[in-house]
């Protein structure tokens, strides 16, 4: 889609003038969007190298430790130029204008923002000449989304240092630091979408709320092998504080309830949810060479694992799904897919055995597979598909 390309400096000159009257800014950028669209004016897509300084990644960190992914990440983020207040406001105004143009393009195409999901894959800002790579949406929508994506990405990258600073508050937790940084980085995109420069706040002041929310959400939902409801995790925190005050790890439920101000039944549920998990291969002591629980269980001749230990098995899942079929449907599925000791048969072979047409066998097979798509079968089959 060929068109004039306006530089950011040119656009900023126009938006700065409109920003002098914040109360009319939204209406004015809508008019500007109409004007730019009529002239087929495109926004500049900046090369990220312009805000990245050359970063030298050492294989050894300052404290002499070996190279790590986290140290490389920190070095690369340190090499990103941070925005000052004035340029941050200008970038925020560009983002608002680009979003207004994208929404306008979506309306004209009869689409919604939800249609962008799946319509663009890979890097939305990647272009070969005037054609965007991997975009199945109308060309104008593709270009508008690429312009917005590039601006949002710049705001996020130039504030990634916030994720590194604020993650230190959660260093004492069991969650992986890289996982937390990843959650924080994703939260910055949500912060960009909700940031309003007209309120006079710095972006970092607003973004910290989203970062802490992302970190806490990760800790509540994903830091445990078995997910514990958030309300129980919060209750357990009060329970642990109460136990420390009582200085009695074996304190009764009633004593903990009185010290924490919680209901006894909530204290009981919180204590029940505090069970921890342990890998069967983890060492039983601090000595790395010490055996794990598996070694103790395997002192006999046989491996202690049994299929019966699992909540579900492939065999029981398939059998349960087959029980939903009629006798004829079950016979066709067993023949076609080699179940119950049968080898796999072609449609022609099954049709010949039943004395019906290939199309009839195919229809019965499709109907039978539809009946077999049960949650129990999905749960049984999933471990074998990963």
N, C-alpha and C positions, 0 to 999 in steps of 0.2 A: 504494500500500500504506500505509494509514493506521496510525499507531502513536504511542506516546509518544516524545518526543525528549529524550534526556538531554544536558545541557550538558557540555562538557569538564571544567569545574570539578567537577561532581558525579562524573563518572567518575574523575577524578584522585584524588578523596578515597578512593574504593574501591580503586583500583589502588595508591595510595601505601601503604595499610594492608597489601595483599597483598605489596608489594615488600619489606616489612620481613623477609620470609622467602623469599629468592630461590630456595632449594632446592625450595620447594613452589609457586612462582609459576605455572609452566606448568599444573600440575594444577588450581590454584584458578581460573585464568581460564577453563578449560574448563567448570568448574562455573558460573561467572558467565555464560558464554555461553549455557548451557542455561537459566539463570534469565531472562536478558534475552529470549531467543527465546520462552520461554513467555509472557512478558508483552508480546511484540511491541514491545520497546523499540528505537528507532533511535538511532544516534549522530549527534551534531551535525555538519553539514558547514559548516566555517568559510569565510567570505568571504575570499579572498586579500588583499583591501584592508586587512584588519586587521594584516597584517605588512608592508605596503608603505607607506612614507612618500611624500609627494608629491615627484616627481622633476621638476626643470626641466631639459629637454634643450636645451642651447645649440647653435646652428648653427655656433659656432666654439669649438674646444677651448682649453684653457689656454695651449698653446704657439702659438696663432694659426692652427693648421691648420684646414682646412675640416672641416665636419661629416662624420662617418663612421658606419657601422653599428656598428662596434666601440665608438666613443666613446658612442653612445647606449646600447648594451648595458651598458657599464661604469657609466654614470650610473644606469640602472635598477636594476642589482644593488646599487650603493652605497646605494640608497634602501630596501633590504630590511633589516628589523630582524634582527640576529643573535641566536640563542638563547644564554642563559646555560646553565651546566651543569645546574641543577636543572630548568629547563623543557625542555631537550633530553632528559633522562632521562624526563620525563613524556610527551613526545611519542613517544619510542621505545616506552614501555609501551602507549600508545594504539594504536600501529601493530601491536604484537604481539597485542593483544586483538582488534583489527579483523581481523587475518589469521586468528586462531583462529575467529572467527565466520564468516568467508567460507569457510574450509575445511569447517566444519560444514554450511553451507548447500549447498555443492557436493556433499558426501556424501549429504545428504538428497535432492538432486535427481538423484543418479546421474551426476554430472558430475565432471570433473577440471579442474585449473587450465588445462590446454591448451585447454579449451573456451571459456575467456574470450577467446581470440584470435579475432576475427571476430564474437563475440557482442555486443561493445560497440564502437561507432564514435563518432568525435567526442570530446567531453569526457565521460568517464564520470561526472563529478560534476554534469552538467547535468540539472536537473529542471524539469519544468513541473507545478506542484502536487505531487502524489505520484507522478507518472509520470516515469520516467527517459527521456531522449531517446535514440533510436537504440540500444535494448537489446532483443535478441531472446531473451534467457535468461529463466528464471523470475523473477518480480518480487523475491522474497527475495534471490536471487543477485545481481541487478542492484543492489539497495540496498547489500548488503554490499560488493560490489566498488567502488561509488561511495564508500562511507565509507573503505575502505582507500586507494583512489586519492587521495582528498583529503588524507589524512594523509601519505602518501608524498610527494606533491607539495609539501606544506608543508616537510617535512624537506629535500627537495632544494633548493627555492627559497631557503630560509634558510641554505643552505650553498654557494650558487653562487659566492660570493666565493672559495672554495677553488680552483675551476677557473681563475679569473683569476690568482690568486697563483702556482699551480704551473705554469701554462702558460709563465711567464717563463723557466723552465729550458730550454725548447725553442725560445726565440725565435731562436736562431742557425740553426735548421734551415730547409729550403726549404718546409716545410709551411705552409699558410695558418693564421694565428692563429685565425680564426673557425671553421675546420674543427676545429682542436684543441679549442677551447672547446666546440664542439658535442659532440665525442666525450667530453670530460670531463663534460659535463652529463648525458649518457646513462649514464655510468659511475656517477654519484652514485645513480641508481636501484638499480643492482646493489649498491652499498655499503649502501643503506638496507635492502635485503632480507637482507643478511648480517650486519648490525650486531647485536651482543648487548650490551645495556646492563648486563647482570649482571656483565660482566667489569670494570666500573669504568672503562673507557676513554671518552674524549671521542670523539664521532663523527668529528671532523676527523682524529684520529690514525689511525683505521681507514680513512677515506675516501681519504687521500693514496695509499695502496697501490693502490686501484682507479683513481685518476686517472692515476698514473704508468704503470700497466699499459695503460690506454686510449690514452694519448699514444704510448707506444712501439709498441703494436700498430698504430696508425694510421701511424706513420712507417715501420714495417717493411712494411706491406701496401699502403698507398695513396699514399705520397709519390712513387713512381716510376711512369712511364707503363707500363713493363714490370715486372711483379712479380718481384722477386728473392727466393728462399727466405730465411727468417730466418737460417738457419745460415750462409749465404754472406754476408749483410749483417754479421753479427757477425765473421766471419772477415775481411771487407774492412776493418772498423774496426781490427783488429790489424795488418793489412797496411799500412794508411796510417800507423799509428804507427811501424811498423818502417821504412818509407820515410823518414819524418821523421828518425828516429835516424840512418839511413845517409846522409842528406843527398844522396841520389842518386835522382832521379825515374826513372832508367833502370836501376835496380839489377836484377840477375838474380833469377830465381825462387829459386835456391838461396840467395842472400844474404838475401833477404827471409824465406825459411823459417827460416834459422838465427837471424835477429834476432827473429822473431816467435814462434818455438817451434812453428810449424805445419808440417804435412806439405807437401812441395813440390807435390803434386798438388792439395791444397786451396788453396794460394796461387795456383796457376795458374787454378783454377776461379773463385776470387774476383776475380782481375784480369779474367778474361773477362766476368764479370757486371757489371763497373764501367762498362760502356758507357752513355753518356748519350744522351738524345734531344733534338731541337731542332725547334721549329716551322718549317715551310717559309716562314711569313710573318714570322718574327721578324727584326729588324734584324741585319745582319751586324756592326755596330759599336755603340759607345755612342751614336752620333748617331741620334736618333729618326727623322731624315729619310733615313737611309741605307737602301738597298734590302735586301730579304731574299733568301733563296736562291731563292724563286720568281721574283723579277725577273731573276736571272741565267739561270735555266732557260728563261725566256720571251722571251729576246732575239730568238728567231726569229719566224716568222710564226704558229706554232701553239702552242696550250696544251700544255705537256709532259705533262699528265695523260693516262693511257691506262687503260681498264678492265682491261687486262692486268696493271697494277701491283697490283691487289687480289688477296688470297689466294683469294677466291671472288667470283662475280658472280651476279646474280639469274638471268640466262639459264642459266648452267651449273647452278645449284642446282635450278631448275625442271626442266631437261632430265634431270638425274640422278634426280630424284624420279619423273618420268614414265616413266623406263626401268624402274621397279619394277612398272609396271602391265601388265596384259594389253592386247592390241590394242583390245578393246572398251572397257575401262575408260579407256584413254588417249583414245579417240575421244570418249567422253562428257564427260570432264573438259575436253578442248580445246574442244568445242562449248559447254559450259555457261559457261565462264569466258573465252572469247574468246582462246584460246592459239593459237599457230602460224598467225597471220594470219586466224583465224576471228573473226567477231563473236560477242557473247554470245547464246546461244539459251536459250529457256525450256525447262522440263521437257517441256511439251506438244510443242514443236517437235522436241526430240530424240527423244521417244517416237514421234512420227509418222514420223521418218526411219528409226527402227529397227524400227518395227512392234510395239512392246511397250507395256505400260501405264505411266502416270506413276509409279506406286508402284515398278515394277521399275527404272526409270531412277534414281529417288531412292535406292533401295537400293544400286545399283551405284555411284552417286556417293559415298555415305557410305563404302562399303567402300574405294573408290579413294583418297579423301582420307585415310583412316586409314593406308593403306599409304604415302602420300606424306609423312607426318609424320616425316621423317628429320632427324638433327642437321645434315646438310649443308644441307638446305633452310632450316631455322631460322636457321642462320648467314648464309645468303644473303639471307633476307627481312628479318631484324631491322633493318638500317640503314634500310630503306624504311618501317618502321612507327613509328620514333621521331619 
